[in-house]
Amino acid sequence: MRAFRNPDVLWREEDESKAQAYEELEKGEDVEAIGTSVLFSDGVMLSLNLIATEIWKLCDGRDVNEIIADLTGRFEVDPDVLSKDATTFLSELKQKGFIYYED
Protein backbone atom coordinates (compact mmCIF):
# COMPACT_ATOMS: atom_id res chain seq x y z
CA MET A 1 0.00 0.00 0.00
CA ARG A 2 1.14 3.50 -0.82
CA ALA A 3 1.25 6.13 1.94
CA PHE A 4 0.16 9.73 1.37
CA ARG A 5 0.25 12.80 3.62
CA ASN A 6 -3.22 14.18 4.37
CA PRO A 7 -3.31 17.51 2.47
CA ASP A 8 -5.28 19.09 5.34
CA VAL A 9 -2.34 18.67 7.71
CA LEU A 10 -0.24 21.80 8.20
CA TRP A 11 3.44 21.19 8.77
CA ARG A 12 6.77 22.88 8.85
CA GLU A 13 10.37 21.89 9.25
CA GLU A 14 12.41 23.57 11.96
CA ASP A 15 15.57 24.43 10.01
CA GLU A 16 17.76 25.27 13.02
CA SER A 17 16.74 22.10 14.86
CA LYS A 18 17.28 20.04 11.72
CA ALA A 19 20.79 21.47 11.30
CA GLN A 20 21.53 20.74 14.96
CA ALA A 21 20.26 17.17 14.58
CA TYR A 22 22.50 16.53 11.57
CA GLU A 23 25.51 18.02 13.40
CA GLU A 24 24.90 15.78 16.40
CA LEU A 25 24.32 12.77 14.14
CA GLU A 26 27.69 13.37 12.46
CA LYS A 27 29.30 13.23 15.93
CA GLY A 28 27.58 9.92 16.62
CA GLU A 29 25.19 11.45 19.16
CA ASP A 30 21.62 10.33 19.79
CA VAL A 31 19.26 12.78 18.07
CA GLU A 32 15.95 11.10 18.92
CA ALA A 33 14.85 13.92 21.26
CA ILE A 34 15.51 16.76 18.80
CA GLY A 35 12.28 17.90 17.14
CA THR A 36 12.89 18.80 13.50
CA SER A 37 9.33 19.34 12.30
CA VAL A 38 5.85 20.01 13.60
CA LEU A 39 2.52 18.71 12.26
CA PHE A 40 -0.85 20.37 13.00
CA SER A 41 -4.31 18.92 12.32
CA ASP A 42 -7.70 19.29 14.00
CA GLY A 43 -6.24 20.75 17.17
CA VAL A 44 -3.53 18.09 17.41
CA MET A 45 0.14 18.99 17.22
CA LEU A 46 2.97 16.49 16.80
CA SER A 47 6.68 17.23 17.08
CA LEU A 48 8.74 14.84 14.97
CA ASN A 49 12.38 13.90 15.34
CA LEU A 50 14.76 13.62 12.39
CA ILE A 51 13.85 10.13 11.18
CA ALA A 52 10.13 10.67 11.81
CA THR A 53 10.35 13.86 9.73
CA GLU A 54 11.99 11.94 6.90
CA ILE A 55 9.31 9.23 7.10
CA TRP A 56 6.64 11.96 6.94
CA LYS A 57 8.25 13.56 3.89
CA LEU A 58 8.44 10.18 2.11
CA CYS A 59 4.67 9.69 2.45
CA ASP A 60 4.28 10.92 -1.12
CA GLY A 61 2.85 7.78 -2.68
CA ARG A 62 5.67 5.40 -1.82
CA ASP A 63 4.85 2.09 -0.24
CA VAL A 64 6.09 1.28 3.25
CA ASN A 65 8.91 -0.95 1.98
CA GLU A 66 10.20 1.85 -0.28
CA ILE A 67 10.16 4.27 2.66
CA ILE A 68 12.11 1.83 4.83
CA ALA A 69 14.62 1.07 2.05
CA ASP A 70 15.20 4.80 1.46
CA LEU A 71 15.86 5.46 5.15
CA THR A 72 18.06 2.39 5.58
CA GLY A 73 20.27 3.74 2.82
CA ARG A 74 20.59 7.17 4.44
CA PHE A 75 20.88 6.42 8.15
CA GLU A 76 23.07 4.04 10.12
CA VAL A 77 20.33 2.07 11.81
CA ASP A 78 19.49 -1.60 12.16
CA PRO A 79 17.07 -2.38 9.29
CA ASP A 80 14.87 -4.59 11.49
CA VAL A 81 14.56 -1.90 14.16
CA LEU A 82 13.87 0.76 11.53
CA SER A 83 11.22 -1.42 9.87
CA LYS A 84 9.42 -2.04 13.17
CA ASP A 85 9.64 1.59 14.31
CA ALA A 86 8.60 3.00 10.93
CA THR A 87 5.63 0.65 10.66
CA THR A 88 4.50 1.58 14.18
CA PHE A 89 4.93 5.30 13.48
CA LEU A 90 3.00 5.10 10.19
CA SER A 91 0.20 3.24 11.95
CA GLU A 92 0.00 6.02 14.57
CA LEU A 93 -0.07 8.69 11.84
CA LYS A 94 -2.89 6.86 10.08
CA GLN A 95 -4.91 6.48 13.30
CA LYS A 96 -4.61 10.23 13.88
CA GLY A 97 -5.62 11.03 10.29
CA PHE A 98 -2.25 12.51 9.32
CA ILE A 99 -1.73 10.01 6.48
CA TYR A 100 -3.85 7.66 4.41
CA TYR A 101 -3.13 4.63 2.26
CA GLU A 102 -4.10 3.73 -1.29
CA ASP A 103 -3.52 0.49 -3.19
C-alpha positions as a printed Julia matrix, in Angstrom:
103×3 Matrix{Float64}:
  0.0    0.0    0.0
  1.14   3.5   -0.82
  1.25   6.13   1.94
  0.16   9.73   1.37
  0.25  12.8    3.62
 -3.22  14.18   4.37
 -3.31  17.51   2.47
 -5.28  19.09   5.34
 -2.34  18.67   7.71
 -0.24  21.8    8.2
  3.44  21.19   8.77
  6.77  22.88   8.85
 10.37  21.89   9.25
 12.41  23.57  11.96
 15.57  24.43  10.01
 17.76  25.27  13.02
 16.74  22.1   14.86
 17.28  20.04  11.72
 20.79  21.47  11.3
 21.53  20.74  14.96
 20.26  17.17  14.58
 22.5   16.53  11.57
 25.51  18.02  13.4
 24.9   15.78  16.4
 24.32  12.77  14.14
 27.69  13.37  12.46
 29.3   13.23  15.93
 27.58   9.92  16.62
 25.19  11.45  19.16
 21.62  10.33  19.79
 19.26  12.78  18.07
 15.95  11.1   18.92
 14.85  13.92  21.26
 15.51  16.76  18.8
 12.28  17.9   17.14
 12.89  18.8   13.5
  9.33  19.34  12.3
  5.85  20.01  13.6
  2.52  18.71  12.26
 -0.85  20.37  13.0
 -4.31  18.92  12.32
 -7.7   19.29  14.0
 -6.24  20.75  17.17
 -3.53  18.09  17.41
  0.14  18.99  17.22
  2.97  16.49  16.8
  6.68  17.23  17.08
  8.74  14.84  14.97
 12.38  13.9   15.34
 14.76  13.62  12.39
 13.85  10.13  11.18
 10.13  10.67  11.81
 10.35  13.86   9.73
 11.99  11.94   6.9
  9.31   9.23   7.1
  6.64  11.96   6.94
  8.25  13.56   3.89
  8.44  10.18   2.11
  4.67   9.69   2.45
  4.28  10.92  -1.12
  2.85   7.78  -2.68
  5.67   5.4   -1.82
  4.85   2.09  -0.24
  6.09   1.28   3.25
  8.91  -0.95   1.98
 10.2    1.85  -0.28
 10.16   4.27   2.66
 12.11   1.83   4.83
 14.62   1.07   2.05
 15.2    4.8    1.46
 15.86   5.46   5.15
 18.06   2.39   5.58
 20.27   3.74   2.82
 20.59   7.17   4.44
 20.88   6.42   8.15
 23.07   4.04  10.12
 20.33   2.07  11.81
 19.49  -1.6   12.16
 17.07  -2.38   9.29
 14.87  -4.59  11.49
 14.56  -1.9   14.16
 13.87   0.76  11.53
 11.22  -1.42   9.87
  9.42  -2.04  13.17
  9.64   1.59  14.31
  8.6    3.0   10.93
  5.63   0.65  10.66
  4.5    1.58  14.18
  4.93   5.3   13.48
  3.0    5.1   10.19
  0.2    3.24  11.95
  0.0    6.02  14.57
 -0.07   8.69  11.84
 -2.89   6.86  10.08
 -4.91   6.48  13.3
 -4.61  10.23  13.88
 -5.62  11.03  10.29
 -2.25  12.51   9.32
 -1.73  10.01   6.48
 -3.85   7.66   4.41
 -3.13   4.63   2.26
 -4.1    3.73  -1.29
 -3.52   0.49  -3.19
